[in-house]
Amino acid sequence: MENNGNQTPFSKYYGRIAVTAVLFLFALLWVTVGIFKAVFVAAVTALGFYIGAMLDDRDALRRFLDNFLGRH
């Protein structure tokens, strides 16, 4: 396999690897604690990701708060 510049051998399949790992962890949660607790953990994780992404982009956070508080 060719390595072009800064690409790693796995960069072509990064999405497949990441999604497979996440779904595997979700399946483990489901088997160990049950479906409702696993869905709760997934929902809280998604919320944390969303809030973290908003904190990374300060302008998006400011726009969200302005819209939420009714300021234009």
For each residue, the residues with C-beta under 8 A, 3 or more apart:
1: 9
2:
3: 7 8 9
4: 7
5:
6:
7: 3 4 11 12
8: 3 11
9: 1 3 12
10: 13 14 17
11: 7 8 14
12: 7 9
13: 10 16 17
14: 10 11 17 18
15: 18 19
16: 13 19 20
17: 10 13 14 20 21
18: 14 15 21 22
19: 15 16 22 23
20: 16 17 23 24
21: 17 18 24 25
22: 18 19 25 26
23: 19 20 26 27
24: 20 21 27 28
25: 21 22 28 29
26: 22 23 29 30 38 42
27: 23 24 30 31
28: 24 25 31 32
29: 25 26 32 33 37 38 41 42
30: 26 27 33 34 35 38
31: 27 28
32: 28 29
33: 29 30 37 38 41
34: 30 37 38
35: 30 38 39
36: 39 40
37: 29 33 34 40 41
38: 26 29 30 33 34 35 41 42
39: 35 36 42 43
40: 36 37 43 44
41: 29 33 37 38 44 45
42: 26 29 38 39 45 46
43: 39 40 46 47
44: 40 41 47 48
45: 41 42 48 49
46: 42 43 49 50
47: 43 44 50 51
48: 44 45 51 52
49: 45 46 52 53
50: 46 47 53 54
51: 47 48 54 55
52: 48 49 55 56
53: 49 50 56 57 60
54: 50 51 57 60 61 64
55: 51 52 58 61
56: 52 53
57: 53 54 60 61
58: 55 61 62
59: 62 63
60: 53 54 57 63 64
61: 54 55 57 58 64 65
62: 58 59 65 66
63: 59 60 66 67
64: 54 60 61 67 68
65: 61 62 68 69
66: 62 63 69 71 72
67: 63 64 70 71
68: 64 65
69: 65 66
70: 67
71: 66 67
72: 66
